[in-house]
């Protein structure tokens, strides 16, 4: 199992220059959609949703620009997607 995991990470490292813009665009667009929905509601936790969404996307984009290992970029991308999706979910409810 470990060899498959390291093989996947190696493949991602080889595809870095193709994946980097895709990851940046996807997470930034989803954060933009999340911000749209956040601003539609008027509840007490709106500033926290904005801070969580903006901070997670900013950190993930900074890691993309810094060219850290793809494993860390993927983890930060998933965290960013989680917070953006959570913000959309909490805003729609």
HUKA-V595768 format. One record per residue. N is the residue number from 0. RES is the residue in one letter. SS is DSSP state (helix for helix, strand for strand, loop for the rest). PHI is phi as a letter, one per 30 degrees, with the letter a starting at -180 (NA if undefined). NEAR is the number of other C-alpha atoms within 8 Angstrom. Layout:
n=N res=RES ss=SS phi=PHI near=NEAR
n=N res=RES ss=SS phi=PHI near=NEAR
//
This chain:
n=0 res=X ss=loop phi=NA near=4
n=1 res=X ss=helix phi=d near=5
n=2 res=X ss=helix phi=d near=6
n=3 res=X ss=helix phi=d near=7
n=4 res=X ss=helix phi=d near=8
n=5 res=X ss=helix phi=d near=8
n=6 res=X ss=helix phi=d near=8
n=7 res=X ss=helix phi=d near=8
n=8 res=X ss=helix phi=d near=10
n=9 res=X ss=helix phi=d near=8
n=10 res=X ss=helix phi=d near=8
n=11 res=X ss=helix phi=d near=10
n=12 res=X ss=helix phi=d near=9
n=13 res=X ss=helix phi=d near=7
n=14 res=X ss=loop phi=c near=8
n=15 res=X ss=helix phi=e near=9
n=16 res=X ss=helix phi=d near=7
n=17 res=X ss=helix phi=d near=7
n=18 res=X ss=helix phi=d near=9
n=19 res=X ss=helix phi=e near=9
n=20 res=X ss=helix phi=d near=8
n=21 res=X ss=helix phi=d near=8
n=22 res=X ss=helix phi=d near=9
n=23 res=X ss=helix phi=d near=10
n=24 res=X ss=helix phi=d near=8
n=25 res=X ss=helix phi=d near=8
n=26 res=X ss=helix phi=d near=12
n=27 res=X ss=helix phi=d near=9
n=28 res=X ss=helix phi=d near=8
n=29 res=X ss=helix phi=d near=11
n=30 res=X ss=helix phi=d near=12
n=31 res=X ss=helix phi=d near=8
n=32 res=X ss=helix phi=d near=9
n=33 res=X ss=helix phi=d near=13
n=34 res=X ss=helix phi=d near=9
n=35 res=X ss=helix phi=e near=8
n=36 res=X ss=helix phi=d near=12
n=37 res=X ss=helix phi=d near=13
n=38 res=X ss=loop phi=d near=8
n=39 res=X ss=loop phi=d near=7
n=40 res=X ss=loop phi=c near=8
n=41 res=X ss=loop phi=b near=6
n=42 res=X ss=loop phi=b near=5
n=43 res=X ss=loop phi=d near=5
n=44 res=X ss=loop phi=c near=6
n=45 res=X ss=helix phi=e near=11
n=46 res=X ss=helix phi=d near=7
n=47 res=X ss=helix phi=d near=7
n=48 res=X ss=helix phi=d near=10
n=49 res=X ss=helix phi=d near=10
n=50 res=X ss=helix phi=d near=8
n=51 res=X ss=helix phi=d near=9
n=52 res=X ss=helix phi=d near=14
n=53 res=X ss=helix phi=d near=9
n=54 res=X ss=helix phi=d near=8
n=55 res=X ss=helix phi=d near=12
n=56 res=X ss=helix phi=d near=13
n=57 res=X ss=helix phi=d near=8
n=58 res=X ss=helix phi=d near=9
n=59 res=X ss=helix phi=d near=12
n=60 res=X ss=helix phi=d near=9
n=61 res=X ss=helix phi=d near=8
n=62 res=X ss=helix phi=d near=11
n=63 res=X ss=helix phi=d near=11
n=64 res=X ss=helix phi=d near=6
n=65 res=X ss=helix phi=d near=6
n=66 res=X ss=loop phi=h near=7
n=67 res=X ss=loop phi=d near=8
n=68 res=X ss=loop phi=e near=7
n=69 res=X ss=helix phi=d near=11
n=70 res=X ss=helix phi=d near=7
n=71 res=X ss=helix phi=d near=9
n=72 res=X ss=helix phi=d near=12
n=73 res=X ss=helix phi=d near=8
n=74 res=X ss=helix phi=d near=8
n=75 res=X ss=helix phi=d near=11
n=76 res=X ss=helix phi=d near=12
n=77 res=X ss=helix phi=d near=8
n=78 res=X ss=helix phi=d near=9
n=79 res=X ss=helix phi=d near=13
n=80 res=X ss=helix phi=d near=10
n=81 res=X ss=helix phi=d near=8
n=82 res=X ss=helix phi=d near=11
n=83 res=X ss=helix phi=d near=12
n=84 res=X ss=helix phi=d near=10
n=85 res=X ss=helix phi=d near=8
n=86 res=X ss=helix phi=d near=13
n=87 res=X ss=helix phi=d near=12
n=88 res=X ss=helix phi=d near=8
n=89 res=X ss=helix phi=d near=7
n=90 res=X ss=helix phi=d near=10
n=91 res=X ss=helix phi=d near=6
n=92 res=X ss=loop phi=d near=4
//
